[in-house]
Each structure stands twice: as C-alpha cells, then as structure tokens.
Amino acid sequence: MELILWRHAEAEMGEPDEGRALTAKGHKQASKMAEWLDRNLPNSCRILVSPATRAVQTAEALNRKFKIVPDLAPDSTAERILAAAHWPDSREPVLIIGHQPTLGQVAATLLTGAPQDWTIRKGNIWWIVQREREGVAEHFIRSVMGPDLAK
C-alpha cells in the first residue's frame, strides 16, 4: 500500500478554524505541489480530504476527483486517518489532505511503530509505502516533497 500525506498549504489566521481559506502564498504552494503530484500519482489513487476550507482548496489545485471525509477534520486522530484510508488493506494508493499535528503522528506511527509528534510543514507531502517481505510488513519513505522544491 501507498499512503501519501499532504498537509494543506498556508492559510489565513482567524476563526472559525474550519473556515480558514488559503492565502495567496498558500494557493501558489498548492499549485506547485499539485503539478508535482499530477505527474507522479497513479490514476487509481483515491483522494480523501478534510472538510476544512483550506484542505478543500488545497485539493482543488490538483484538479482531480476527491472525497471530503469528516474523519480527517483538524481534530482527528492518527487512528481515524488510517481507518479512513483503509490502512493497510487498500490495494490502491491513497492521498490524504489534512492537518498537523495528526499527519505527523500518522507518519511517525507508520515509520517508527510508536506515536510521536512529527511535523509536516505546510504544503509538504510525505509518501509512505508498505511492502511485505517474508511475512513482515516494512514501511519506507518513497518521497518527501515541499513546494519550494517542486518543479
């Protein structure tokens, strides 16, 4: 299985939290990452998005079909995100567009086996792959990409 974690791009400050929109910089970040993802994502990739405005706007930059999933909201947990992705049973890659600190906790849990608070920067993508070798699941990072590096 492949799980791609994309933290929403830079958003305005304010309340309510779920209604915060992307800044001009955030739209540029989302656009750069969307171009990179469009070149690298398989067509079969499922795209699941937090209902928060900033996450939906980040997803819209990719210009692919996506599903808004309430379990990916800012107050979610790593367990709920993995359940929404059907980890590790999904046969197709899954792109999750969500929030900190939860996305960092998902990455830490998969890569170390223990919950930790890792940080995924705004607009960045962490692409994690699970492979089975001799009956043992192994996780590795396929790619980490940020808007400042995406071409």
MDTraj code that builds the backbone (N, CA, C; nanometers):
import mdtraj as md
import numpy as np

residues = "MET GLU LEU ILE LEU TRP ARG HIS ALA GLU ALA GLU MET GLY GLU PRO ASP GLU GLY ARG ALA LEU THR ALA LYS GLY HIS LYS GLN ALA SER LYS MET ALA GLU TRP LEU ASP ARG ASN LEU PRO ASN SER CYS ARG ILE LEU VAL SER PRO ALA THR ARG ALA VAL GLN THR ALA GLU ALA LEU ASN ARG LYS PHE LYS ILE VAL PRO ASP LEU ALA PRO ASP SER THR ALA GLU ARG ILE LEU ALA ALA ALA HIS TRP PRO ASP SER ARG GLU PRO VAL LEU ILE ILE GLY HIS GLN PRO THR LEU GLY GLN VAL ALA ALA THR LEU LEU THR GLY ALA PRO GLN ASP TRP THR ILE ARG LYS GLY ASN ILE TRP TRP ILE VAL GLN ARG GLU ARG GLU GLY VAL ALA GLU HIS PHE ILE ARG SER VAL MET GLY PRO ASP LEU ALA LYS".split()
xyz = np.array([
    [0.0832, -0.1187, 0.0000],
    [0.0000, 0.0000, 0.0000],
    [0.0869, 0.1239, 0.0000],
    [0.0331, 0.2274, -0.0583],
    [0.0994, 0.3573, -0.0593],
    [0.0063, 0.4600, 0.0025],
    [0.0608, 0.5370, 0.0960],
    [-0.0151, 0.6415, 0.1637],
    [0.0596, 0.7726, 0.1451],
    [-0.0065, 0.8690, 0.0838],
    [0.0542, 0.9986, 0.0598],
    [-0.0153, 1.0989, 0.1526],
    [0.0633, 1.1629, 0.2365],
    [0.0121, 1.2603, 0.3319],
    [0.0471, 1.3992, 0.2807],
    [-0.0538, 1.4822, 0.2559],
    [-0.0331, 1.6182, 0.2058],
    [-0.0941, 1.7141, 0.3056],
    [-0.0081, 1.7903, 0.3714],
    [-0.0596, 1.8922, 0.4631],
    [-0.1090, 2.0104, 0.3800],
    [-0.2235, 2.0624, 0.4161],
    [-0.2790, 2.1775, 0.3445],
    [-0.1749, 2.2886, 0.3366],
    [-0.1889, 2.3732, 0.2368],
    [-0.0987, 2.4861, 0.2170],
    [-0.1296, 2.5970, 0.3185],
    [-0.0491, 2.7034, 0.3139],
    [-0.0616, 2.8130, 0.4096],
    [-0.2017, 2.8751, 0.4057],
    [-0.2572, 2.8954, 0.5250],
    [-0.3925, 2.9508, 0.5374],
    [-0.3919, 3.0776, 0.6209],
    [-0.4969, 3.1565, 0.6040],
    [-0.5145, 3.2785, 0.6836],
    [-0.5349, 3.2413, 0.8298],
    [-0.5097, 3.3364, 0.9146],
    [-0.5395, 3.3205, 1.0564],
    [-0.6876, 3.3548, 1.0762],
    [-0.7447, 3.3102, 1.1868],
    [-0.8815, 3.3511, 1.2168],
    [-0.9697, 3.2394, 1.2662],
    [-1.0919, 3.2745, 1.2863],
    [-1.1946, 3.1837, 1.3358],
    [-1.3168, 3.1965, 1.2465],
    [-1.3963, 3.0965, 1.2295],
    [-1.3770, 2.9623, 1.2839],
    [-1.2645, 2.8889, 1.2099],
    [-1.1993, 2.8002, 1.2807],
    [-1.0837, 2.7289, 1.2261],
    [-1.1164, 2.6560, 1.0965],
    [-1.2295, 2.5878, 1.0923],
    [-1.2646, 2.5084, 0.9728],
    [-1.2888, 2.5953, 0.8503],
    [-1.3173, 2.7263, 0.8684],
    [-1.3472, 2.8141, 0.7566],
    [-1.2281, 2.8926, 0.7038],
    [-1.1103, 2.8715, 0.7625],
    [-0.9921, 2.9467, 0.7185],
    [-0.9553, 2.9102, 0.5749],
    [-0.9342, 3.0115, 0.4916],
    [-0.9016, 2.9913, 0.3496],
    [-0.7512, 3.0032, 0.3275],
    [-0.7058, 2.9560, 0.2123],
    [-0.5654, 2.9684, 0.1765],
    [-0.5301, 3.1145, 0.1503],
    [-0.4074, 3.1501, 0.1837],
    [-0.3538, 3.2812, 0.1480],
    [-0.3097, 3.2757, 0.0016],
    [-0.2671, 3.3895, -0.0530],
    [-0.2122, 3.3911, -0.1891],
    [-0.0918, 3.2985, -0.1967],
    [-0.0059, 3.3021, -0.0950],
    [0.1102, 3.2122, -0.0898],
    [0.0638, 3.0675, -0.0839],
    [-0.0406, 3.0417, -0.0079],
    [-0.0951, 2.9066, 0.0037],
    [-0.1455, 2.8528, -0.1295],
    [-0.2117, 2.9374, -0.2064],
    [-0.2586, 2.8948, -0.3392],
    [-0.1402, 2.8595, -0.4290],
    [-0.0320, 2.9367, -0.4212],
    [0.0881, 2.9060, -0.5004],
    [0.1492, 2.7736, -0.4553],
    [0.1577, 2.7530, -0.3227],
    [0.2115, 2.6272, -0.2698],
    [0.1292, 2.5087, -0.3193],
    [-0.0022, 2.5221, -0.3091],
    [-0.0905, 2.4126, -0.3503],
    [-0.0755, 2.3844, -0.4993],
    [-0.0647, 2.4880, -0.5776],
    [-0.0500, 2.4718, -0.7229],
    [0.0803, 2.4004, -0.7586],
    [0.1907, 2.4406, -0.6965],
    [0.3202, 2.3759, -0.7226],
    [0.3159, 2.2281, -0.6860],
    [0.2599, 2.1980, -0.5693],
    [0.2550, 2.0584, -0.5252],
    [0.1583, 1.9782, -0.6112],
    [0.0502, 2.0404, -0.6544],
    [-0.0462, 1.9714, -0.7403],
    [0.0179, 1.9331, -0.8734],
    [0.0982, 2.0218, -0.9295],
    [0.1678, 1.9894, -1.0542],
    [0.2603, 1.8694, -1.0348],
    [0.3343, 1.8701, -0.9244],
    [0.4258, 1.7587, -0.8958],
    [0.3472, 1.6291, -0.8755],
    [0.2408, 1.6365, -0.7967],
    [0.1592, 1.5176, -0.7715],
    [0.0956, 1.4652, -0.8995],
    [0.0462, 1.5551, -0.9835],
    [-0.0205, 1.5119, -1.1054],
    [0.0736, 1.4294, -1.1938],
    [0.2008, 1.4635, -1.1924],
    [0.2998, 1.3870, -1.2696],
    [0.3333, 1.2537, -1.2043],
    [0.3140, 1.2408, -1.0738],
    [0.3617, 1.1236, -1.0015],
    [0.2543, 1.0309, -0.9462],
    [0.1339, 1.0801, -0.9274],
    [0.0272, 0.9968, -0.8715],
    [-0.0291, 0.9024, -0.9776],
    [-0.0506, 0.7781, -0.9403],
    [-0.1210, 0.6887, -1.0332],
    [-0.2660, 0.7337, -1.0503],
    [-0.3248, 0.7033, -1.1645],
    [-0.4648, 0.7403, -1.1896],
    [-0.5602, 0.6748, -1.0911],
    [-0.5220, 0.5603, -1.0359],
    [-0.6097, 0.4858, -0.9447],
    [-0.6070, 0.5397, -0.8020],
    [-0.5320, 0.6439, -0.7761],
    [-0.5184, 0.6968, -0.6400],
    [-0.6506, 0.7531, -0.5899],
    [-0.6902, 0.7104, -0.4687],
    [-0.8071, 0.7689, -0.4027],
    [-0.7610, 0.8942, -0.3296],
    [-0.8389, 0.9997, -0.3363],
    [-0.8032, 1.1257, -0.2720],
    [-0.9089, 1.1578, -0.1674],
    [-0.8656, 1.1634, -0.0411],
    [-0.9540, 1.1889, 0.0725],
    [-0.9121, 1.3198, 0.1374],
    [-1.0098, 1.4067, 0.1656],
    [-0.9808, 1.5431, 0.2075],
    [-1.0589, 1.5805, 0.3329],
    [-0.9923, 1.6522, 0.4207],
    [-1.0573, 1.7116, 0.5371],
    [-1.1650, 1.8095, 0.4898],
    [-1.2719, 1.8250, 0.5672],
    [-1.3757, 1.9203, 0.5292],
    [-1.3363, 2.0670, 0.5512],
    [-1.2233, 2.0944, 0.6136],
    [-1.1812, 2.2328, 0.6369],
    [-1.1554, 2.3030, 0.5034],
    [-1.1958, 2.4286, 0.4945],
    [-1.1842, 2.5057, 0.3694],
    [-1.0430, 2.5004, 0.3128],
    [-0.9406, 2.5198, 0.3962],
    [-0.8031, 2.5231, 0.3478],
    [-0.7598, 2.3898, 0.2874],
    [-0.8105, 2.2789, 0.3396],
    [-0.7773, 2.1475, 0.2845],
    [-0.8502, 2.1255, 0.1518],
    [-0.9757, 2.1657, 0.1449],
    [-1.0525, 2.1525, 0.0206],
    [-0.9883, 2.2378, -0.0889],
    [-0.9481, 2.3604, -0.0560],
    [-0.8829, 2.4465, -0.1555],
    [-0.7496, 2.3866, -0.2014],
    [-0.6776, 2.3237, -0.1110],
    [-0.5524, 2.2563, -0.1486],
    [-0.5834, 2.1438, -0.2460],
    [-0.6856, 2.0651, -0.2172],
    [-0.7249, 1.9540, -0.3049],
    [-0.7695, 2.0032, -0.4418],
    [-0.8416, 2.1130, -0.4450],
    [-0.8919, 2.1660, -0.5720],
    [-0.7785, 2.2008, -0.6684],
    [-0.6624, 2.2359, -0.6168],
    [-0.5483, 2.2688, -0.7026],
    [-0.5049, 2.1484, -0.7863],
    [-0.5307, 2.0279, -0.7372],
    [-0.4919, 1.9061, -0.8084],
    [-0.5827, 1.8778, -0.9275],
    [-0.7042, 1.9312, -0.9235],
    [-0.7988, 1.9153, -1.0339],
    [-0.8301, 1.7679, -1.0632],
    [-0.8470, 1.6897, -0.9569],
    [-0.8913, 1.5506, -0.9678],
    [-1.0095, 1.5323, -0.8731],
    [-1.0846, 1.4262, -0.8971],
    [-1.1961, 1.3963, -0.8077],
    [-1.1423, 1.3624, -0.6691],
    [-1.2136, 1.4110, -0.5674],
    [-1.1770, 1.3793, -0.4297],
    [-1.3025, 1.3642, -0.3462],
    [-1.2848, 1.3040, -0.2303],
    [-1.3962, 1.2829, -0.1384],
    [-1.3660, 1.3554, -0.0078],
    [-1.4599, 1.4355, 0.0381],
    [-1.4464, 1.5022, 0.1672],
    [-1.4865, 1.4024, 0.2761],
    [-1.3973, 1.3838, 0.3728],
    [-1.4170, 1.2837, 0.4784],
    [-1.4129, 1.3536, 0.6145],
    [-1.5249, 1.3587, 0.6850],
    [-1.5282, 1.4254, 0.8159],
    [-1.4240, 1.3730, 0.9153],
    [-1.3868, 1.2452, 0.9051],
    [-1.2865, 1.1892, 0.9966],
    [-1.1464, 1.2448, 0.9746],
    [-1.1278, 1.3312, 0.8749],
    [-0.9972, 1.3926, 0.8501],
    [-0.9921, 1.5376, 0.8979],
    [-1.0948, 1.5818, 0.9682],
    [-1.1028, 1.7192, 1.0181],
    [-0.9847, 1.7502, 1.1099],
    [-0.9613, 1.8790, 1.1395],
    [-0.8465, 1.9167, 1.2226],
    [-0.8380, 1.8479, 1.3582],
    [-0.9498, 1.8066, 1.4142],
    [-0.9479, 1.7421, 1.5459],
    [-0.9382, 1.5897, 1.5372],
    [-0.9003, 1.5368, 1.4231],
    [-0.8937, 1.3920, 1.4028],
    [-0.7788, 1.3296, 1.4810],
    [-0.7679, 1.1968, 1.4691],
    [-0.6587, 1.1221, 1.5307],
    [-0.5887, 1.0406, 1.4226],
    [-0.4678, 0.9973, 1.4536],
    [-0.3939, 0.9126, 1.3591],
    [-0.4731, 0.7854, 1.3294],
    [-0.5374, 0.7293, 1.4286],
    [-0.6143, 0.6067, 1.4107],
    [-0.7307, 0.6276, 1.3138],
    [-0.7998, 0.7402, 1.3272],
    [-0.9134, 0.7682, 1.2374],
    [-0.8668, 0.7928, 1.0942],
    [-0.7522, 0.8580, 1.0789],
    [-0.6982, 0.8807, 0.9443],
    [-0.6607, 0.7480, 0.8793],
    [-0.5931, 0.6615, 0.9518],
    [-0.5551, 0.5310, 0.8962],
    [-0.6787, 0.4465, 0.8646],
    [-0.7809, 0.4547, 0.9478],
    [-0.9050, 0.3810, 0.9207],
    [-0.9731, 0.4345, 0.7948],
    [-0.9756, 0.5657, 0.7772],
    [-1.0372, 0.6251, 0.6578],
    [-0.9636, 0.5817, 0.5314],
    [-0.8318, 0.5643, 0.5421],
    [-0.7502, 0.5218, 0.4277],
    [-0.7565, 0.3705, 0.4053],
    [-0.8212, 0.2987, 0.4961],
    [-0.8254, 0.1515, 0.4940],
    [-0.6845, 0.0930, 0.5008],
    [-0.6002, 0.1571, 0.5811],
    [-0.4630, 0.1120, 0.6005],
    [-0.4626, -0.0103, 0.6895],
    [-0.3894, -0.1124, 0.6567],
    [-0.3011, -0.1308, 0.5415],
    [-0.3648, -0.2142, 0.4310],
    [-0.4966, -0.2219, 0.4269],
    [-0.5629, -0.3172, 0.3369],
    [-0.5963, -0.2642, 0.1982],
    [-0.5857, -0.1348, 0.1767],
    [-0.6207, -0.0796, 0.0464],
    [-0.5198, -0.1233, -0.0592],
    [-0.5705, -0.1647, -0.1730],
    [-0.4822, -0.2065, -0.2823],
    [-0.4385, -0.0890, -0.3685],
    [-0.5130, 0.0201, -0.3599],
    [-0.4788, 0.1372, -0.4399],
    [-0.4154, 0.2438, -0.3505],
    [-0.3304, 0.3284, -0.4082],
    [-0.2712, 0.4368, -0.3291],
    [-0.3793, 0.5309, -0.2775],
    [-0.3522, 0.5912, -0.1625],
    [-0.4461, 0.6852, -0.1013],
    [-0.3711, 0.8139, -0.0692],
    [-0.4267, 0.9266, -0.1140],
    [-0.3756, 1.0586, -0.0814],
    [-0.4674, 1.1192, 0.0230],
    [-0.4099, 1.1578, 0.1372],
    [-0.4844, 1.2219, 0.2456],
    [-0.4424, 1.3684, 0.2496],
    [-0.5378, 1.4590, 0.2421],
    [-0.5078, 1.6015, 0.2560],
    [-0.5669, 1.6458, 0.3891],
    [-0.4769, 1.6814, 0.4812],
    [-0.5218, 1.7109, 0.6162],
    [-0.4325, 1.8083, 0.6901],
    [-0.4164, 1.7830, 0.8202],
    [-0.3659, 1.8830, 0.9143],
    [-0.2592, 1.8273, 1.0074],
    [-0.1886, 1.9228, 1.0666],
    [-0.1000, 1.8968, 1.1787],
    [-0.1819, 1.9124, 1.3060],
    [-0.1508, 1.8421, 1.4105],
    [-0.0369, 1.7521, 1.4267],
    [-0.0640, 1.6089, 1.3778],
    [-0.1868, 1.5850, 1.3335],
    [-0.2285, 1.4473, 1.3056],
    [-0.1499, 1.3815, 1.1933],
    [-0.1244, 1.4522, 1.0834],
    [-0.0495, 1.3890, 0.9741],
    [0.0911, 1.3492, 1.0198],
    [0.1558, 1.4339, 1.0987],
    [0.2872, 1.3992, 1.1525],
    [0.2808, 1.2774, 1.2433],
    [0.1730, 1.2651, 1.3195],
    [0.1553, 1.1487, 1.4066],
    [0.1351, 1.0217, 1.3252],
    [0.0633, 1.0324, 1.2132],
    [0.0456, 0.9172, 1.1236],
    [0.1811, 0.8718, 1.0705],
    [0.2602, 0.9666, 1.0195],
    [0.3920, 0.9337, 0.9646],
    [0.4801, 0.8684, 1.0704],
    [0.4847, 0.9249, 1.1889],
    [0.5676, 0.8700, 1.2966],
    [0.5238, 0.7294, 1.3350],
    [0.3937, 0.7097, 1.3449],
    [0.3422, 0.5779, 1.3823],
    [0.3803, 0.4729, 1.2789],
    [0.3662, 0.5057, 1.1513],
    [0.3980, 0.4087, 1.0465],
    [0.5470, 0.3819, 1.0358],
    [0.6282, 0.4843, 1.0533],
    [0.7715, 0.4692, 1.0294],
    [0.8512, 0.4260, 1.1515],
    [0.7968, 0.4479, 1.2719],
    [0.8700, 0.4068, 1.3924],
    [0.7945, 0.3021, 1.4738],
    [0.6647, 0.2877, 1.4442],
    [0.5834, 0.1947, 1.5220],
    [0.5334, 0.2529, 1.6524],
    [0.5644, 0.3799, 1.6779],
    [0.5226, 0.4427, 1.8034],
    [0.4664, 0.5816, 1.7743],
    [0.3615, 0.6193, 1.8469],
    [0.3067, 0.7544, 1.8263],
    [0.4061, 0.8597, 1.8747],
    [0.4340, 0.9544, 1.7889],
    [0.5220, 1.0661, 1.8211],
    [0.4682, 1.1894, 1.7499],
    [0.5109, 1.3050, 1.7944],
    [0.4691, 1.4299, 1.7301],
    [0.5761, 1.4759, 1.6322],
    [0.5621, 1.4346, 1.5068],
    [0.6493, 1.4816, 1.3994],
    [0.5777, 1.5956, 1.3291],
    [0.6549, 1.6820, 1.2655],
    [0.5965, 1.7953, 1.1948],
    [0.6091, 1.7770, 1.0443],
    [0.4981, 1.7916, 0.9765],
    [0.4957, 1.8011, 0.8311],
    [0.4646, 1.9476, 0.8014],
    [0.5526, 2.0122, 0.7297],
    [0.5369, 2.1554, 0.7024],
    [0.4194, 2.1819, 0.6086],
    [0.3700, 2.3051, 0.6114],
    [0.2561, 2.3445, 0.5282],
    [0.2876, 2.3207, 0.3806],
    [0.1949, 2.2544, 0.3130],
    [0.2085, 2.2278, 0.1706],
    [0.2959, 2.1085, 0.1363],
    [0.3604, 2.0469, 0.2345],
    [0.4516, 1.9360, 0.2080],
    [0.3795, 1.8026, 0.1954],
    [0.4471, 1.7117, 0.1260],
    [0.3960, 1.5767, 0.1027],
    [0.4957, 1.4757, 0.1559],
    [0.4445, 1.3764, 0.2258],
    [0.5232, 1.2600, 0.2678],
    [0.4567, 1.1388, 0.2044],
    [0.5311, 1.0642, 0.1241],
    [0.4806, 0.9480, 0.0513],
    [0.5392, 0.8250, 0.1182],
    [0.4531, 0.7473, 0.1822],
    [0.4953, 0.6303, 0.2600],
    [0.4444, 0.5037, 0.1923],
    [0.5305, 0.4038, 0.1855],
    [0.4968, 0.2776, 0.1201],
    [0.5122, 0.1641, 0.2207],
    [0.4196, 0.0697, 0.2142],
    [0.4306, -0.0536, 0.2936],
    [0.4500, -0.1698, 0.1977],
    [0.5504, -0.2470, 0.2223],
    [0.5758, -0.3694, 0.1462],
    [0.5892, -0.4846, 0.2448],
    [0.5525, -0.6017, 0.1989],
    [0.5676, -0.7200, 0.2834],
    [0.6818, -0.8044, 0.2307],
    [0.7740, -0.8408, 0.3200],
    [0.8872, -0.9257, 0.2874],
    [0.8935, -1.0392, 0.3865],
    [0.8840, -1.1602, 0.3339],
    [0.8899, -1.2799, 0.4184],
    [0.7916, -1.2705, 0.5342],
    [0.6718, -1.2210, 0.5036],
    [0.5653, -1.2138, 0.6027],
    [0.5745, -1.0971, 0.6999],
    [0.6708, -1.0079, 0.6811],
    [0.6881, -0.8943, 0.7712],
    [0.6625, -0.7649, 0.6946],
    [0.5756, -0.6808, 0.7495],
    [0.5455, -0.5513, 0.6859],
    [0.6595, -0.4548, 0.7129],
    [0.7048, -0.3903, 0.6055],
    [0.8098, -0.2890, 0.6161],
    [0.7539, -0.1576, 0.5616],
    [0.7882, -0.0492, 0.6275],
    [0.7455, 0.0831, 0.5827],
    [0.8690, 0.1634, 0.5459],
    [0.8574, 0.2386, 0.4370],
    [0.9666, 0.3274, 0.3999],
    [0.9113, 0.4518, 0.3329],
    [0.9939, 0.5551, 0.3293],
    [0.9555, 0.6804, 0.2651],
    [0.9960, 0.6723, 0.1187],
    [0.8983, 0.6893, 0.0327],
    [0.9268, 0.6942, -0.1102],
    [0.9714, 0.8348, -0.1492],
    [0.9056, 0.9353, -0.0876],
    [0.9401, 1.0729, -0.1209],
    [0.8907, 1.1669, -0.0128],
    [0.9664, 1.2751, 0.0061],
    [0.9217, 1.3898, 0.0838],
    [0.9441, 1.5096, -0.0081],
    [0.8403, 1.5872, -0.0288],
    [0.8497, 1.6979, -0.1242],
    [0.7803, 1.8204, -0.0655],
    [0.8407, 1.9356, -0.0904],
    [0.7821, 2.0619, -0.0492],
    [0.7661, 2.1558, -0.1661],
    [0.6804, 2.2547, -0.1530],
    [0.6547, 2.3475, -0.2628],
    [0.7803, 2.4211, -0.3100],
    [0.8749, 2.4428, -0.2209],
    [0.9972, 2.5134, -0.2591],
    [1.0877, 2.4286, -0.3477],
    [1.0666, 2.2967, -0.3511],
    [1.1482, 2.2070, -0.4326],
    [1.0741, 2.1548, -0.5567],
    [0.9427, 2.1595, -0.5526],
    [0.8621, 2.1037, -0.6628],
    [0.8816, 2.1854, -0.7898],
    [0.9001, 2.1167, -0.8976],
    [0.9183, 2.1836, -1.0278],
    [0.8182, 2.1285, -1.1247],
])
top = md.Topology()
chain = top.add_chain()
for i, resn in enumerate(residues, 1):
    res = top.add_residue(resn, chain, resSeq=i)
    for name in ("N", "CA", "C"):
        top.add_atom(name, md.element.get_by_symbol(name[0]), res)
traj = md.Trajectory(xyz[None], top)
